[in-house]
Amino acid sequence: MAYTMKDICAPRSGKDGKTYWHKVGTAFVGDDGKIGLKFDSLPLPNDKGEVSAQIFDRQSKDDRPAHPAKGIGERKAGGGNAADLNDEIPF
């Protein structure tokens, strides 16, 4: 049986009032129409206690929009990286 993979995404409210979609898992749609779900994380409830998620066509990593939060994947000033580590014990 062949499966089509789709993304399971949960809505998140951004500081700018926009809704962003956070990928929480993968849906496997079989030829027979049955859907299997695999969650990598669980969606959080909104202020009303409701939990929601939607299934979207899978996107390649190159097609996904950049994350709306600034600094994700970047180091903050003074944070350094592995090449800057000093192997000497300071005490």
C-alpha positions in Angstrom: 0.0 0.0 0.0 1.3 3.4 -0.9 1.0 6.4 1.4 0.9 10.1 0.8 2.6 12.1 3.6 1.1 15.5 4.7 2.1 17.9 7.5 0.0 18.3 10.7 0.2 21.9 11.8 -1.2 23.8 14.8 -2.0 27.5 14.8 0.0 30.0 16.9 -0.7 33.6 17.5 2.2 35.9 16.8 2.9 39.2 18.6 1.9 41.0 15.4 -1.6 39.5 15.6 -1.0 37.1 12.7 -1.5 33.4 12.8 1.5 31.2 12.2 1.4 27.4 11.6 3.7 25.2 13.7 4.4 21.7 12.4 3.5 19.2 15.1 3.6 15.9 13.1 2.9 13.9 9.9 -0.2 12.4 8.5 0.0 9.3 6.3 -2.9 9.0 3.9 -3.3 5.5 2.4 -4.7 4.5 -1.0 -7.8 3.3 0.9 -8.4 6.8 2.4 -7.4 5.8 5.9 -5.3 8.4 7.7 -2.6 7.6 10.2 -1.2 10.3 12.5 2.3 10.6 14.0 2.8 13.6 16.4 6.3 14.9 17.1 4.8 17.3 19.7 1.3 18.1 20.9 -0.6 21.2 20.0 -1.4 23.5 23.0 -4.9 24.6 23.8 -6.0 28.2 23.1 -7.4 30.6 25.7 -10.8 28.8 25.4 -9.2 25.4 26.1 -9.7 24.2 22.5 -6.9 22.3 20.7 -6.9 22.4 16.9 -4.6 21.2 14.1 -5.0 21.1 10.4 -3.5 18.8 7.7 -1.6 20.5 4.9 0.1 19.3 1.7 3.7 18.5 2.6 6.2 21.2 1.7 9.9 20.7 1.1 12.2 22.6 3.5 13.2 24.9 0.7 9.5 26.0 0.1 8.7 26.7 3.8 8.6 30.3 4.8 11.2 31.6 7.2 10.3 31.4 10.9 8.6 34.7 12.0 10.6 35.0 15.3 13.9 36.8 15.1 17.0 35.2 16.2 15.9 31.6 15.7 18.9 29.6 14.6 21.2 32.6 15.2 23.4 33.2 18.2 23.0 36.3 20.3 25.9 38.7 20.7 28.5 37.3 22.9 27.1 33.8 22.7 29.9 32.5 20.6 29.9 29.1 18.9 31.7 25.8 19.2 34.9 27.1 17.6 35.2 29.8 20.3 35.2 27.4 23.2 38.2 27.3 25.4 39.1 23.8 26.5 40.9 25.0 29.6 39.1 24.6 32.9 38.8 28.2 34.4 39.1 27.0 38.1 
